[in-house]
Amino acid sequence: MLVSAKEMLKKAKAGKYAVGQFNINNLEWTKAILLTAQEMNSPVILGVSEGAGKYMCGFRTVAAMSAAMIEDLGITVPVALHLDHGSYEGTKACIDAGFSSVMFDGSHYPIEENVAMTTELVGICGQKGISLEAEVGSIGGEEDGVVGAGECADPDECKAIADLGVTMLAAGIGNIHGKYPDNWAGLSFETLEQVKNKVGDMPLVLHGGTGIPEDMIRKAISLGVAKINVNTECQWAFQAATRQYIEDGKDLKGKGFDPRKLLAPGFEAIRKAVKDKILLFGSDRKA
């Protein structure tokens, strides 16, 4: 059964660890993440961007597949199905489709509009028991056409959004999606500390978890980050393992062309990447 992310993040914040959000793209991705979370006895969040949702036929298909897979695999750790960087319309569609958690990304709107739309969604999610993530200060890089330069959020704006009653808050602290450039200045812990002081017990979310040095990850967790998003790293792991399989000519031997064999190395590579992150975030044995 899918659950809201509220309780798992509350526990993570109190326990000084973070729950990983791992984005899914297909059945292999979802299965690999669920099996690894179960093996590690870790709560987990399955992230779905609007683009990935469309790729997988639609939000209802994603919700139905995830819920059925949890049952069929005998998954007992808490699992939230979460919309990542949702538009206003996409957020409502995911609520209707059976997602247990959603993110409304209003960071590109003027703060007044962000507040108005977030307020409405707080009411809807509250009635349905769905966790809601909001964002202030756009995250750098590109994700499904949403582009940001890695700006730092205004702590007062963070407080204005947090006070609306959202479950968790993504505040830009110089982090970006995808590969970090060589001249990246690093995370702004000064901003993170200021945001933490303004929003109190609100669990904070760190987007762009791929490529951030481990010591920075640990420091961010110590300053109130309770959810860390990972996507690109799993994609790189899947790609490298699949490329190796084909370069080794294994797809040309026997029934190596069978997609169940062709995708198996990538599936195992995702499992390893997820396991490594769960250990880094400290959520193992916390389910």
C-alpha positions as CSV (number, residue, x, y, z in Angstrom):
1,M,0.0,0.0,0.0
2,L,1.2,3.5,-0.9
3,V,1.6,5.9,2.0
4,S,2.0,9.6,2.5
5,A,5.6,10.8,3.0
6,K,4.6,12.8,6.1
7,E,5.4,10.3,8.8
8,M,8.6,8.9,7.2
9,L,10.0,12.4,6.8
10,K,9.0,13.4,10.3
11,K,10.9,10.4,11.7
12,A,13.9,11.2,9.4
13,K,14.1,14.8,10.5
14,A,14.0,13.7,14.2
15,G,16.5,10.9,13.6
16,K,19.0,13.0,11.6
17,Y,18.9,10.9,8.4
18,A,17.2,11.4,5.0
19,V,14.8,9.4,2.9
20,G,15.8,8.9,-0.7
21,Q,13.5,9.9,-3.5
22,F,14.5,7.8,-6.5
23,N,12.9,8.7,-9.8
24,I,11.3,5.9,-11.8
25,N,11.1,5.5,-15.6
26,N,9.7,2.1,-16.2
27,L,8.9,-1.3,-14.6
28,E,12.6,-2.3,-14.1
29,W,13.3,1.0,-12.3
30,T,10.4,0.6,-10.0
31,K,11.1,-3.0,-9.2
32,A,14.8,-2.4,-8.6
33,I,14.1,0.5,-6.1
34,L,11.4,-1.4,-4.2
35,L,13.4,-4.6,-3.8
36,T,16.4,-2.6,-2.6
37,A,14.5,-0.6,-0.1
38,Q,13.0,-3.8,1.2
39,E,16.4,-5.5,1.5
40,M,17.8,-2.4,3.3
41,N,14.7,-2.1,5.5
42,S,14.4,1.5,4.4
43,P,11.5,3.8,3.7
44,V,11.5,5.0,0.1
45,I,9.9,7.6,-2.2
46,L,9.3,6.8,-5.8
47,G,9.6,10.0,-7.8
48,V,7.7,10.6,-11.1
49,S,8.3,13.6,-13.2
50,E,5.4,14.7,-15.5
51,G,7.5,13.6,-18.5
52,A,8.1,10.2,-17.1
53,G,4.5,9.9,-16.2
54,K,3.5,10.5,-19.8
55,Y,6.2,8.1,-21.0
56,M,4.7,5.4,-18.8
57,C,1.2,5.9,-20.4
58,G,-0.2,8.2,-17.7
59,F,-0.4,8.8,-14.0
60,R,-3.1,6.2,-13.4
61,T,-1.0,3.5,-15.0
62,V,2.0,4.5,-12.8
63,A,-0.1,4.5,-9.6
64,A,-1.7,1.2,-10.5
65,M,1.6,-0.5,-11.4
66,S,3.3,0.8,-8.2
67,A,0.5,-0.3,-5.9
68,A,0.3,-3.7,-7.5
69,M,4.0,-4.2,-7.5
70,I,4.2,-3.4,-3.7
71,E,1.6,-6.1,-3.1
72,D,3.0,-8.7,-5.5
73,L,6.6,-8.3,-4.3
74,G,5.5,-8.4,-0.6
75,I,7.0,-5.0,0.1
76,T,6.5,-4.0,3.8
77,V,8.6,-0.9,4.1
78,P,6.8,2.5,3.8
79,V,6.6,3.6,0.1
80,A,5.3,7.0,-1.1
81,L,4.6,7.6,-4.8
82,H,5.5,11.3,-5.4
83,L,5.0,13.7,-8.3
84,D,8.3,15.5,-8.9
85,H,8.2,19.2,-10.0
86,G,4.5,19.1,-10.8
87,S,2.6,21.9,-12.5
88,Y,-0.6,23.0,-11.0
89,E,-2.6,20.9,-13.4
90,G,-0.3,17.9,-13.1
91,T,-0.5,18.0,-9.3
92,K,-4.3,17.8,-9.4
93,A,-4.1,15.0,-12.0
94,C,-1.8,13.0,-9.7
95,I,-4.0,13.5,-6.7
96,D,-6.9,12.1,-8.8
97,A,-4.8,9.2,-10.1
98,G,-4.0,7.8,-6.7
99,F,-0.5,9.2,-5.9
100,S,0.2,9.4,-2.2
101,S,2.4,12.5,-2.3
102,V,2.8,15.4,-4.7
103,M,5.2,18.3,-5.3
104,F,3.8,21.5,-6.7
105,D,6.6,23.5,-8.1
106,G,5.5,27.1,-8.1
107,S,9.0,28.5,-7.8
108,H,8.8,30.2,-11.2
109,Y,5.7,32.2,-10.2
110,P,5.7,35.5,-8.3
111,I,5.6,34.6,-4.6
112,E,1.9,35.8,-4.3
113,E,0.8,33.4,-7.0
114,N,2.9,30.6,-5.5
115,V,1.2,31.2,-2.1
116,A,-2.3,31.3,-3.6
117,M,-2.0,28.0,-5.6
118,T,-0.1,26.2,-2.8
119,T,-2.8,27.3,-0.3
120,E,-5.5,25.6,-2.4
121,L,-3.4,22.4,-2.8
122,V,-2.8,22.3,1.0
123,G,-6.5,22.1,1.5
124,I,-7.0,19.3,-1.1
125,C,-4.1,17.3,0.1
126,G,-5.1,17.7,3.7
127,Q,-8.6,16.2,3.0
128,K,-7.1,13.2,1.2
129,G,-4.2,12.5,3.5
130,I,-1.6,13.2,0.8
131,S,1.8,14.8,1.5
132,L,2.6,18.0,-0.3
133,E,6.1,19.4,-1.2
134,A,6.5,23.0,-2.3
135,E,9.5,24.8,-3.8
136,V,11.1,28.3,-3.3
137,G,14.0,29.3,-5.4
138,S,14.3,27.3,-8.6
139,I,16.7,24.3,-8.6
140,G,19.4,24.6,-11.3
141,G,19.8,22.5,-14.4
142,E,17.0,21.2,-16.5
143,E,14.3,18.6,-15.6
144,D,11.5,18.0,-18.1
145,G,11.9,21.5,-19.6
146,V,12.0,23.3,-16.2
147,V,15.2,25.2,-16.2
148,G,16.9,26.9,-13.2
149,A,20.3,28.4,-12.6
150,G,20.8,27.0,-9.1
151,E,19.7,30.1,-7.2
152,C,19.4,30.4,-3.5
153,A,16.0,30.8,-1.9
154,D,14.8,33.8,0.1
155,P,14.4,32.5,3.7
156,D,11.4,34.8,4.3
157,E,9.7,33.5,1.2
158,C,10.4,29.9,2.5
159,K,8.7,30.8,5.7
160,A,5.7,32.2,3.9
161,I,5.2,28.9,2.0
162,A,6.1,26.7,5.0
163,D,3.4,28.5,7.1
164,L,0.7,27.5,4.6
165,G,0.9,23.9,6.0
166,V,2.9,22.0,3.4
167,T,4.5,18.8,4.5
168,M,8.0,19.5,3.2
169,L,9.9,22.3,1.5
170,A,12.4,22.3,-1.3
171,A,14.6,25.4,-1.0
172,G,17.2,26.2,-3.6
173,I,20.7,26.3,-2.0
174,G,22.8,26.4,-5.2
175,N,22.0,22.7,-6.1
176,I,21.2,21.7,-9.7
177,H,19.7,18.8,-11.6
178,G,22.0,16.6,-13.7
179,K,25.8,16.9,-13.9
180,Y,27.4,19.5,-11.8
181,P,29.8,21.8,-13.8
182,D,33.5,21.9,-12.8
183,N,33.1,25.5,-11.6
184,W,30.1,24.7,-9.3
185,A,30.4,26.8,-6.1
186,G,28.9,24.0,-3.9
187,L,25.9,24.1,-1.6
188,S,25.2,27.3,0.3
189,F,25.0,26.1,3.9
190,E,24.5,29.7,5.0
191,T,21.2,29.8,3.1
192,L,20.2,26.4,4.4
193,E,20.9,27.5,8.0
194,Q,18.8,30.6,7.5
195,V,15.9,28.7,5.9
196,K,16.1,26.1,8.7
197,N,15.9,28.9,11.4
198,K,12.8,30.4,9.6
199,V,10.8,27.1,9.1
200,G,11.5,25.3,12.3
201,D,10.6,21.6,12.2
202,M,9.7,21.5,8.5
203,P,11.5,18.7,6.7
204,L,13.7,20.2,4.0
205,V,14.3,18.6,0.5
206,L,17.5,18.6,-1.4
207,H,17.0,18.2,-5.2
208,G,19.9,17.3,-7.5
209,G,21.4,14.7,-5.2
210,T,23.6,13.2,-8.0
211,G,27.2,14.4,-7.8
212,I,27.0,16.3,-4.5
213,P,30.1,15.3,-2.4
214,E,29.3,13.0,0.4
215,D,30.5,15.3,3.1
216,M,28.1,18.0,1.8
217,I,25.2,15.5,1.8
218,R,26.0,14.6,5.5
219,K,26.2,18.3,6.5
220,A,22.9,19.1,4.7
221,I,21.2,16.2,6.6
222,S,22.6,17.6,9.9
223,L,21.0,21.0,9.0
224,G,17.4,19.6,8.5
225,V,17.4,18.0,5.1
226,A,15.1,14.9,5.4
227,K,14.5,14.0,1.7
228,I,17.1,13.8,-1.0
229,N,16.3,13.3,-4.7
230,V,18.3,11.1,-6.9
231,N,17.7,10.5,-10.6
232,T,20.7,11.1,-12.9
233,E,22.9,8.7,-11.0
234,C,20.6,5.8,-11.5
235,Q,20.3,6.7,-15.2
236,W,24.1,6.7,-15.5
237,A,24.4,3.3,-13.8
238,F,21.7,1.8,-16.0
239,Q,23.3,3.2,-19.2
240,A,26.8,2.1,-18.3
241,A,25.8,-1.5,-17.5
242,T,23.6,-1.8,-20.6
243,R,26.4,-0.4,-22.8
244,Q,28.9,-2.9,-21.3
245,Y,26.5,-5.8,-22.0
246,I,26.2,-4.8,-25.7
247,E,29.9,-3.9,-26.1
248,D,30.7,-7.4,-24.8
249,G,28.5,-8.9,-27.5
250,K,26.3,-10.6,-25.0
251,D,23.1,-9.6,-26.8
252,L,24.4,-11.6,-29.8
253,K,24.9,-14.9,-27.9
254,G,22.1,-17.4,-27.4
255,K,19.0,-15.5,-26.3
256,G,20.9,-12.5,-25.1
257,F,18.6,-10.3,-27.2
258,D,15.7,-11.2,-24.9
259,P,14.8,-7.9,-23.1
260,R,14.7,-9.7,-19.8
261,K,18.4,-10.5,-20.3
262,L,19.3,-7.3,-22.0
263,L,17.9,-5.1,-19.2
264,A,19.1,-7.3,-16.3
265,P,22.6,-5.7,-15.9
266,G,21.1,-2.2,-15.8
267,F,18.5,-3.4,-13.3
268,E,21.3,-4.7,-11.0
269,A,23.2,-1.5,-11.5
270,I,20.2,0.6,-10.3
271,R,20.0,-1.6,-7.2
272,K,23.6,-1.0,-6.3
273,A,23.2,2.8,-6.9
274,V,20.1,2.9,-4.7
275,K,21.8,0.8,-2.0
276,D,24.8,3.1,-1.9
277,K,22.6,6.1,-1.5
278,I,20.4,4.6,1.2
279,L,23.6,3.9,3.2
280,L,24.9,7.4,2.7
281,F,21.5,9.0,3.7
282,G,21.4,6.7,6.8
283,S,17.8,5.4,6.2
284,D,18.8,1.7,6.3
285,R,17.1,-0.2,9.1
286,K,14.7,2.8,9.7
287,A,11.5,1.4,8.2
